[in-house]
């Protein structure tokens, strides 16, 4: 039975196209070229930070983030960067009653933006700067479990990455929903790796939006309506198999 839903941030709630475009501009690389290199790095199973080092071998993302902030160009996003289904989905979930959270590998600056955007929508904000750790470190998911007032088996983790979001959540005993958008799962969606760890797979097309509806009238299980359950034995009670 799912009693809480915890969302990842980038490419789950937030379209990061503008942010990555700004990095391409800072590196002096055409945005299309930067995007193509990103896809190649993801397809090869490499760390996304390798993209930057392909263009500038000594590039340090943390240092460059600080340099951008000092120069008056910090990380930023606003309402216009949210995927269009985010507000309706969160509103429906809030009305339905499950406990809601947002947790991701964001800096303190982005954490501040998230709090301004979603203060009325969710019960928890957790970032790497808040907790001193980042996904996929198992400790990050220990912190999630500690912060949510339900057992791990009742916490649905929603994310767009197998490596960062789903595998460590499953290892922590949590059901998961893999959402197909953003570069990672657009590239990996059809692979066996993308099919096995998730309890639910949420496929979003340009003509569809994510909404929420109950699964099983006799319990309080809520998941994203566009999702389909996998054969994973961790599927929550009441969910179709």
Secondary structure, DSSP 8 states (H G I E B T S, - for coil): ---EEEE-SBTTTB--HHHHHHHHHHHT--HHHHHHHHHHHHHTT--TTHHHHHHSTT--HHHHHHHHHHTT------GGGB-TTHHHHHHHHHHHT-EEEEEES--HHHHHHHHHHHTTT-SEEEEHHHHT--TT-HHHHHHHHHHSSS-GGGEEEEES-IIIIIHHHHHTT--EEEEE-HHHHHHHTTSHHHHHS-SEEEE--TT----EEESSTTS--EEETTEEE-S-TT--TT---
